[in-house]
Amino acid sequence: MGSGGSEPRRERDVLDAIERRRRRPRRKLLDSRITLSHGAGGKSGHDLVEGVFVRELSNPLLEPLGDSALVEAGSGRLAFTTDSFVVRPLFFPGGDIGELAVNGTVNDLAMAGARPLALSAGFVIEEGFALAELEAIAKSMGKAAAEAGVAIVTGDTKVVERGNADGLYVNTSGVGLIEHDLRLGPDAIRAGDRVLVSGPIGDHGMAVMIARGDLELELELESDTAPLNGLVETLLGSGAEVHCLRDPTRGGLATVLAELSLAAQVGITLDEASLPIRPEVNGACEILGIDPIYVANEGRLVAVVAPDSADTALAALRSDPLGREAEIIAEVSAEPPGLVVLETALGGTRVVDMLAGDPLPRIC
């Protein structure tokens, strides 16, 4: 009785959201202070970037706001990216801050279709930090870089007073070579395209939360952190017509799709029944009251491909161990522009927007 009565209201919500999106002017940052939500990769972070950094630093290379900037270099193209990592705890099931930093930067380059060439690493270390832990993190970074086929070629170290860095912060930057003529990005997305995800979502965020010990849960769940450049190479070499690649880190799958729909001014219909989510992740999310589509991932990619390439792309992803659980999860349409709609397993619909707030702080 409840679901039947709420269906017309859900449809009205979708229509109202479409109209608000069409009427909404470019938003200004109204906050006077920075909060944790500004670093969560959702609405607040989007407003911060648009309202401060894009406004003050505006240039053609920055404005696309991709995972990497694309830089013309003679007759070729380079991808350039940077990221900072403040995860807590520093060590978690399936990885640590060092491995996460390397993989995160490699993956940002891979989403541009680039072959990683070199990385930098900067460390902000708190006074009193255990040398044995620093050595373990450096060793983990070296191993991760070797597995990704890239070298860490330069870096920097700073030490700050006790209590001013929560142990360790790591920044990594990377440069990669684009060895093809593809123009991957929201501008290439078209109505009819299909959206794929390379594997189960939410593993990383939930693994980190459980590792903090705040939840009395006994679950065997590991982060999905992994380098995706090999998987991207397989996908691009499959013959599939790939239009856009993204890694759904902060803000999760939902925020990535919301950003793409806005940037491309297309509608995206997400099929809840097709989403690959582990039962352990679902269970932990239910306890926390969090939707797993908003939980961060560190070893998954989202691919938007032409409709007649969907099966080829799916087979290519599944041929690699990192993509063996890939699924086709959504379809692109001309309407409603700038809006993601999720078709629920119960037959209803609801609007999917960017992450609001920061339910899982310090997970990457």
C-alpha positions in Angstrom: 0.0 0.0 0.0 2.8 2.4 0.9 4.8 1.9 -2.3 1.8 2.2 -4.5 0.7 5.5 -3.0 4.3 7.0 -3.1 4.8 6.2 -6.8 3.1 9.4 -8.2 5.0 11.5 -5.7 8.3 10.0 -6.8 7.5 10.8 -10.4 6.6 14.4 -9.4 9.9 14.6 -7.5 11.8 13.6 -10.7 9.9 16.3 -12.8 10.4 18.9 -10.1 14.2 18.2 -10.0 14.4 18.5 -13.8 12.7 21.9 -13.7 14.9 23.1 -10.8 18.0 22.0 -12.7 17.0 23.9 -15.8 16.2 27.1 -13.9 19.2 27.0 -11.5 21.8 29.7 -12.1 25.5 29.2 -11.6 25.9 28.8 -7.8 28.2 30.9 -5.7 30.0 29.6 -2.6 27.9 30.8 0.3 29.9 29.2 3.1 32.2 31.4 5.2 34.2 28.5 6.6 35.5 25.2 5.3 33.9 22.1 6.6 34.6 18.4 6.2 31.9 18.2 3.6 34.0 20.4 1.3 36.5 17.5 1.0 34.0 14.7 0.4 33.8 14.9 -3.3 30.2 15.8 -3.4 28.0 19.0 -3.7 30.0 21.1 -1.3 33.3 20.1 -2.9 31.9 20.9 -6.3 30.8 24.3 -5.2 34.2 25.0 -3.6 36.1 24.1 -6.7 33.7 26.1 -9.0 33.3 29.0 -6.6 36.9 29.5 -5.6 39.5 27.7 -7.6 38.0 27.7 -11.1 37.0 31.3 -10.6 40.4 32.4 -9.5 42.6 30.1 -11.5 40.5 29.8 -14.6 42.3 28.6 -17.7 41.4 26.2 -20.6 43.4 23.3 -19.1 41.8 23.5 -15.7 38.1 24.2 -16.7 37.2 20.6 -17.9 37.9 19.4 -14.3 38.8 15.9 -15.4 40.8 13.4 -13.4 43.9 14.7 -15.3 44.7 17.8 -17.2 45.5 17.2 -20.9 48.6 19.1 -22.0 49.8 19.4 -25.6 53.5 18.5 -25.9 54.8 19.0 -29.4 53.0 16.6 -31.6 51.8 14.5 -28.7 49.6 14.9 -25.6 50.4 14.4 -21.9 48.1 13.8 -18.9 49.1 15.5 -15.7 47.4 15.0 -12.3 47.9 15.5 -8.6 46.2 14.2 -5.4 46.6 14.3 -1.7 45.9 11.5 0.7 44.8 11.9 4.3 43.2 8.5 5.0 42.7 7.4 8.6 43.8 4.8 9.7 47.0 4.8 7.6 46.9 1.0 7.4 43.6 -0.8 6.5 42.5 -4.2 5.2 43.8 -4.5 1.6 46.2 -1.6 1.7 47.7 1.5 3.3 48.2 5.2 2.5 51.3 4.6 0.4 49.7 2.0 -1.9 46.6 4.1 -2.1 48.6 7.2 -3.1 50.3 5.5 -5.9 47.2 3.7 -7.2 45.1 6.8 -7.0 47.4 8.9 -9.1 48.0 6.1 -11.6 44.3 5.7 -12.0 43.7 9.4 -12.6 46.2 9.2 -15.5 44.5 6.0 -16.7 41.1 7.7 -16.9 42.6 10.0 -19.5 43.7 7.0 -21.4 47.3 7.7 -20.6 50.2 5.4 -20.0 51.8 6.5 -16.7 55.4 7.7 -17.1 56.5 9.0 -13.7 55.2 10.0 -10.3 56.3 12.4 -7.6 55.7 11.9 -3.8 55.5 14.5 -1.1 55.3 13.6 2.6 54.1 15.8 5.5 55.2 13.8 8.6 54.2 14.6 12.1 57.0 14.8 14.8 57.2 11.5 16.7 55.9 9.3 13.8 57.3 5.8 14.0 60.1 5.2 11.6 59.1 1.6 11.2 55.7 2.7 9.9 57.2 5.2 7.5 59.5 2.5 6.1 56.6 0.1 5.7 54.6 2.8 3.8 57.6 3.6 1.5 58.1 -0.1 0.8 54.4 -0.4 -0.1 54.6 2.6 -2.4 57.6 1.1 -4.2 55.8 -2.2 -4.6 52.6 -0.5 -5.9 54.6 1.6 -8.4 56.4 -1.5 -9.7 53.1 -3.3 -10.2 51.7 -0.3 -12.1 54.9 -0.1 -14.3 55.8 3.4 -13.2 58.6 4.9 -11.2 58.5 7.5 -8.4 61.2 9.9 -9.6 61.1 12.9 -7.4 59.6 14.0 -4.1 59.7 16.2 -1.0 59.6 15.7 2.8 58.4 18.1 5.5 58.2 17.5 9.2 55.7 19.4 11.3 55.2 19.8 15.1 53.5 17.0 17.1 49.7 17.2 16.7 49.7 19.0 13.4 49.5 16.3 10.8 47.7 13.3 12.3 50.7 11.1 11.6 51.3 11.4 7.9 49.8 13.1 4.8 51.0 12.1 1.3 50.7 14.0 -2.0 51.4 12.3 -5.3 51.5 13.8 -8.8 51.9 12.0 -12.1 52.5 12.5 -15.7 51.4 10.1 -18.5 51.6 9.8 -22.2 48.5 9.6 -24.4 49.3 7.3 -27.3 46.1 7.4 -29.2 43.8 9.9 -30.9 40.7 9.3 -28.6 39.1 12.3 -27.0 37.7 10.8 -23.8 35.4 13.0 -21.7 31.8 14.2 -21.1 31.8 16.0 -24.5 31.9 12.6 -26.2 28.9 11.2 -24.3 25.8 10.7 -26.5 22.2 9.5 -26.0 22.0 5.8 -26.2 25.4 5.2 -24.7 25.8 2.5 -22.0 27.5 2.9 -18.6 29.6 0.1 -17.2 31.3 -0.3 -13.8 34.3 -2.7 -13.5 33.4 -4.4 -10.3 31.6 -4.3 -6.9 31.3 -0.8 -5.4 31.8 0.5 -1.9 34.5 -1.9 -0.8 37.2 0.7 -0.1 35.1 3.1 2.0 33.5 0.3 4.1 36.9 -1.4 4.6 38.4 1.8 6.0 35.4 2.6 8.2 35.5 -0.9 9.7 39.2 -0.7 10.3 38.7 2.4 12.5 37.0 0.2 15.1 34.1 2.6 15.5 31.7 -0.1 14.2 31.3 -3.3 16.2 31.2 -5.4 13.0 33.2 -8.6 12.3 33.4 -8.5 8.5 36.1 -9.8 6.2 36.2 -6.9 3.8 39.2 -5.4 2.0 39.8 -2.2 0.1 39.7 -2.6 -3.7 42.7 -0.3 -4.2 44.5 -1.3 -7.4 46.2 0.2 -10.5 43.7 0.4 -13.4 46.1 1.3 -16.2 46.3 -2.3 -17.4 42.6 -2.7 -17.4 42.1 0.6 -19.3 44.7 -0.6 -21.9 42.7 -3.8 -22.3 39.4 -1.9 -22.7 40.8 0.6 -25.2 42.5 -2.2 -27.2 39.3 -4.2 -27.4 37.8 -2.3 -30.3 35.0 -0.9 -28.2 34.0 2.7 -28.8 34.8 4.3 -25.5 33.6 7.8 -24.9 34.5 8.6 -21.3 36.3 7.0 -18.3 36.1 8.0 -14.6 37.1 6.4 -11.3 34.4 6.7 -8.7 36.5 7.7 -5.7 35.2 10.4 -3.2 31.4 10.7 -3.6 31.2 7.2 -5.1 29.4 6.1 -8.2 26.4 8.4 -7.7 28.5 11.5 -7.7 30.5 10.6 -10.8 27.3 9.9 -12.7 25.7 13.2 -11.5 28.8 15.1 -12.6 28.9 13.4 -16.0 25.2 14.1 -16.6 25.6 17.7 -15.8 28.8 18.2 -17.8 27.3 16.4 -20.9 23.8 17.7 -20.4 22.3 14.2 -20.8 20.1 12.0 -18.7 21.4 8.8 -17.1 19.0 6.0 -16.0 20.7 3.8 -13.5 19.4 0.2 -12.9 19.6 -0.6 -9.2 19.2 -4.4 -9.9 22.3 -4.5 -12.0 24.6 -2.8 -9.4 27.4 -5.1 -8.2 27.5 -4.7 -4.4 28.8 -7.2 -2.0 26.4 -8.3 0.8 29.0 -7.3 3.4 29.0 -3.7 2.0 25.2 -3.6 1.8 25.0 -4.7 5.4 27.5 -2.2 6.7 25.8 0.6 4.7 22.4 -0.3 6.2 23.8 -0.1 9.7 25.3 3.4 9.0 22.3 4.6 7.0 24.4 5.2 3.9 23.6 4.4 0.3 26.5 2.3 -1.2 26.4 4.2 -4.4 27.9 7.2 -2.5 30.7 5.2 -1.0 34.3 5.7 -2.3 36.1 3.2 -4.4 39.8 3.0 -5.3 40.1 0.2 -7.8 37.0 0.6 -9.9 36.3 2.5 -13.1 33.2 3.8 -14.8 33.2 3.5 -18.6 30.7 5.2 -21.0 30.6 3.4 -24.3 28.6 3.5 -27.6 25.5 1.2 -27.4 26.8 -1.3 -30.0 30.1 -1.6 -28.1 28.6 -2.4 -24.7 29.0 -6.2 -25.0 32.5 -5.9 -26.4 33.5 -3.5 -23.5 31.9 -5.8 -20.9 33.8 -8.8 -22.3 37.1 -6.9 -22.3 36.7 -5.8 -18.7 35.7 -9.3 -17.6 38.8 -10.8 -19.3 41.0 -9.0 -16.7 41.1 -10.1 -13.0 40.4 -6.5 -12.0 37.2 -6.4 -14.1 35.9 -9.9 -13.8 32.7 -8.7 -12.0 32.0 -5.9 -14.3 28.4 -5.0 -15.2 26.4 -2.8 -17.5 24.5 -0.5 -15.1 23.0 2.4 -16.9 21.9 4.0 -20.1 22.3 7.5 -21.4 19.4 9.5 -22.8 18.8 13.0 -24.2 16.2 13.7 -21.5 16.2 14.7 -18.7 19.4 16.8 -19.3 21.7 17.0 -16.3 19.8 14.4 -14.2 20.5 10.9 -13.0 17.4 8.7 -12.3 17.7 5.4 -10.5 15.1 2.7 -11.3 14.7 0.8 -8.0 14.5 -3.0 -7.7 10.9 -2.4 -6.6 9.9 -0.7 -9.8 10.0 2.9 -8.6 12.3 5.8 -9.5 14.3 8.4 -7.6 16.6 11.2 -8.4 20.3 10.6 -7.8 22.3 13.7 -7.0 25.8 14.4 -5.9 26.8 13.4 -2.4 25.6 15.9 0.3 27.7 16.2 3.4 30.5 13.9 4.4 29.2 10.6 6.0 32.6 8.9 5.7 35.4 11.5 6.3 39.1 10.7 5.7 38.7 7.6 3.6 41.3 8.5 0.9 
